[in-house]
Each structure stands twice: as C-alpha cells, then as structure tokens.
Amino acid sequence: MDWKGRIRAVARALRGTGLNRRIAFPDCIRVQSPDETLRVASHLIRTARRGAYLRFGDGEVNLLDGSGPAAAQRSTPLLAEEIREAFALGGPGIMKSLMIHSPRFGIFPGMVPGIHGVTDAWAEKLLSRCYPYFIGQCIYSHAALAYLSAFEPRRAIEFLTLLKAHTPVLVGNENIPPHIVSSLFGDTIHVKVPAQDAYRDIDRILQETLERATSPGGDWRAVVVAAGAAGKVLQKRLYRRRVSVFSFDFGSLMDAFCGWRTRAWMELAPYDVRELLDDL
C-alpha cells in the first residue's frame, strides 16, 4: 500500500471513534526499550540502510488532529497534512516512536513522570489519538538517546561516537553553538533551522539538506535532525524521495547539550549529560 492509501486507511479507522473514546488496546502493545531502539538504529547506520528514526510526542499529535500547536511551531493545514504523512510512513528502515513510556506499555529504571515516563492514563489517551498509524508496527522509544545519556552514559557515548563517524549533516536550530556541533559531530555541515516556526522554511531546509547530504554517486549518508515538528516533515520528504540517507531525530537532548533547560528531565535526571561531550 502506498502512502496515500495508508492515510486513507487510517482515516477510515479513525472515523467516528472520537478522540476521547477509550480504546481496548491489545495486551501485546509494548514500547521497545531505549537500548533496543538504539541497537536497531545502530544496525541501520552501520549497514548503510535508507530510513528514519522519528520521534512523535504530544506536540506532533496535536498537529496531527488539529487540537493545537507543537512546541515552537504553529499549526497550519499544510503542516497538519505533512505530519499525517509522516505518521503514515512505513516500510524498510522506518522506526516510529511515541511518547508512551508508562507502566502499561513499558517503563524502565529511573523513568517517572517528568523523566521520560508518563502515567498509564496519559499514555492511553495519547495512543488513542494516533493508534491506527502504529497498528502492525513496532513502537520504538522516543527517549532512547536522552534516557541512556542520563542513566547509561557509556551506552550513549557508543552511539554518539557512531553518529560522529557517519554524519556529514546536522539539520538543527540556528542557535546551536559551533563548539557543540563540533564536539558532537566533528567537521560536519550545519543546515540552520529557525528556532521558531521552522516549517515556513521547509523548502529551503530540504534543498540545503539534499545539496549537502547527497553526492553525484548517490553514496549513503546519515543525517541528524534537531528541528522539532518541521524535522519530521523533512525526514518524511527525504524518505519518500528515496534519498539514500538514514535520518535520526536527536530530539531535546540537543537542548540539554546546549544548556537550554527546555524539558523537566534535564533538571531531574541524575546525570548532567553535558559531561558526555568531554568523552567524544
């Protein structure tokens, strides 16, 4: 089934359900562990597979169903449509994650509300709003790298070292300091993204990414994305164009490395992740 057919099927599944209706989810629904999530992503990177690791949270679900904005990104009909297409992605190399680490769906040591964990009620409500997009697919950890950076830093360093060895392009906030970019990714190219409402520049962001992440020979590349909701649109466009890249959504961990306390976990976690920069 192509992406248009997938979206039509999801629309039929959602029709008439109501956003607040409780769904009797199968007992088999579990979120993959942070470690397993990075293991799969590492394999795709090491074997030069085309794909994407996408992180979906409540902001993207708000954009999906039109109930509100995402952090630093206003909602528009065009953005909502592209977010639906991102949620509908499937196929080889696609890793979709959702913010539902909870006792029911899978929670790991140290996870509590505020530190990558949520309550069962919160998780069930979020999943009910986008459940058809995940039917028959693994749900990966949305906090894999951030969680391991705070609780198993050596494991995080292994993955960050892998990214550093394979990443020619960072697509992220224009305000990320150059020394942070260099520490994380070495001599890489930074495609700069506006700190607010980045989707308005999505065509320019895509074009610059294509120019810097592709070569005449079509060699495979890795791309790190730290661009909020617009980043998911970029990942979707790259995958649907069959560009030979694996895009990895870095998420709020980039804010933590920059010293921007944008999430509660950055204050509550037992380890200051900025110390990892000294080991890269």
N, C-alpha and C positions, 0 to 999 in steps of 0.2 A: 504493500500500500504506500503511495507517495504521500508527501507531507500534507497536500490539500485533502486527500482522502482521510488521513489521520485526524485532521482538525474537524472535518465533517462528522466523523465517527464520535469524536469526543463531544462535540456539540449535541449530538443525539443522546449521548449518555447523560449529559448534564441537564437536558431539557426537562423541566418540571420537577427537578429534585429539590430546589430551594437551597440557598447557601447555608441555612442553619439546621437543616434536617440531619439528624444523627444517622450515620451510615454504619451498618454492621460489618465492619472490616474483617476480612479473613484473619484467623489467628496466625497465619504464616507470614504476615507482613512484618518485616524487621528491617531496621536500618543497618547497613553494613558498618562495621567498626571503623574508626579512624585509621587504624593500621592496615586493614584490608583495603580500604579506599586508596590509600597511598601505594599499596602494593600493586593494585591494578593499574593505577596511573603510571607508576614507575615502569611496569611492563610495556605499556603502550608507548612510552617515551623511548625506552631502550630498544624497542623493536621498530621504531620509526613508523608508527601507525597514524593514520589520519583520524582525528576525533576531537572530543572536547569533554572537559570536566566542568559542568555547570552547577552553580550554587543558587538554589532558589530559597528565598525566605519570605517573610510576610509581606515585604515591600513588593516583590515581584508578583505575589498572589493578589495583592491589592490592584496592581496594574492589570493583571490578567482578567479579573472580574469587574473592574471599573469602580471598586469601592473606595479608592483613594490613591494618593501618590506613594512612591517609594522614597527612601532617603535621598535627598539632593536631586530628585528627579520628578518633575511634574508629569501628570498623566495627559496623554493625548490619544485620540482614536488610532492614529497610525502606530504609536508606540505600543498600545494595547494589542493591536493585531500582530506586531512583530514579536511581542512577548508570548502570545499564544503559539506562534510558530516555533519559538524556542522551547516552550514546554512540550510541544508535539514532536520534537526530534526523537529519533530512534534509529537504531542500526549499528553497524560495527564501529567501535571506538567511542560511542556516546555513553557518558557517565552523568546521570542526572541525580542531584542530591536535593534533599528537602530538610528544612529546619524542624525535625520532629524527634530529636533525641529525647526520649521520655521512658519511664518505667515500662510502658506497654510496648513501645516499638524498638526499644534498645537504648540503654544508657550505660555509661562507662565510668570507672572510678574518677571522682572529682567533679563530674557533671552534676550541676544543680541549676535551678532557675537563676539566670544571670551569668552562669559559666557554661555556655553551650547546651544546657539542658532546659527542658520545658515540662510543664505538667501534662498528664495524660489528656485532660480536658482541652488544653490549648493545642496540643499536637493533633488530637482527633478533629478539632474544628478546622485547623489549617489543612489537613489532609483531605477533609470532606470537600473543600473548595476547589481542589485540583486533582482529586483521586483518579479520574479516568485517564489522565496523562501518564500515570505510573502503573497502570494495570499491565501485568506481564513483564515488568521491567524491574531490575534491581533499584533500590533506593540507597544511594551512597551517602556517606557522612558529609554534611555541609560544613563541618568544622574540623575536618581531618587534620589539616596542617596547623591550624591555630591551636587545636587541642593538644597535639603532640608537641608543639613548640613550648607549651607551658607545663606539660606533665611528663613527657618523654623526650627531652630536648635532643638527645643523641639520635633518636629516630628521625626527628625533624631535620637535623643537620644533614643526615644521609640524603634525604630527599632534596633539600635546598642545594646541596652540592651537585646532585644530578641535574637539577634545573640550570644551575650555573654553567654546567658543561654543555648544555644543549640549547640555550636560549639566546637567539640573536635579537629578539624584540621584546620590549616591555611596552604594553599599552596601558597607561595609567595616569592618574591625577597629575596635572601640570605642576603642582607644588611639591611633588616628591623631591627631596634634596638630592643632588647628583651623587653625593657620597653614599647615600643609602642605595641608590641604583647600582653604583659600582661595587659596594660591599656584597650585595645580593647576587648580582648577575655579571659582574666583571665589565668588560668593554662591550657593552650592549647598546642597542639603539632604543631610545625612549620616544615613543609616539605619545605626544602630550594630549591629555583629555581635560576639558574644563571641569572644575571642581563642582559646578552646579549645572544641571540640565544638559548633560553631555550629549543626550540624544539629538539635540539640534545640530550637532556637528558630526553625526554618524557617517555621512557620506564621505567627508574629508578623512575621518578616522579610518574608515575601511580602505580608502585609496592609499593612504600613507602606509597602512599595515601591509597591504598587498605589495607595494613597491619595495618594502624593506624585508618582508618575510618570504618572498619568492625569488627564484633565480631563473635564468634562461633555461637551465637544465631541469627545472622542476624538482630540485632537491628538497627533501623533507626538512621541516623546521618546527621548533617549539615556540609558542607564543604565550607569554604570561599576561593575563588580563586583570587589571585592578581598576575597574571603571563602572562599578555599580550596575544598574539595570541596563545601561547602554552597552556594557560589556557583554551581557548575554545576547543582545542583538548582534553585536559584532561576531561572537562565536557562532551563532546560528547562520549568519551570512557566509562566513568562511566555510562552514561545513557544507552548506547547500551548494556552494560554488565548487565543491570538491577540491579545494585548495589543499595541498599536501602539507598540512600543519596539524599539530595537536595543541589546542589552546587550553590553558589551565587557569581557572578563576582563582586568583590569590586571595580575594576577599579582604575582610577588615584587618587581617594580620599586617597588611601593608601600613595601615594607620598606626598600628602598635609600634612597628619598627620606626615610624616617623615621629613617634611621641605624641600622636594625636589621640587623645582618650575619647574615642567615639563610641565605644561599647563598654558595657559594665564589666565584661570578663577581663578587660585589661587592668582594671583596678583590683579585681577579686582573685585572679589566678595566683598560684603560689610562686610563680617564677616570672621574672621580668624578661620577656622574650628578646628584648634588645641586646641582652648579653650574648645571644647566638651570633650576632654579627662579628664578634671577635674570633669566632671559630670557623668562619667561612673563607 
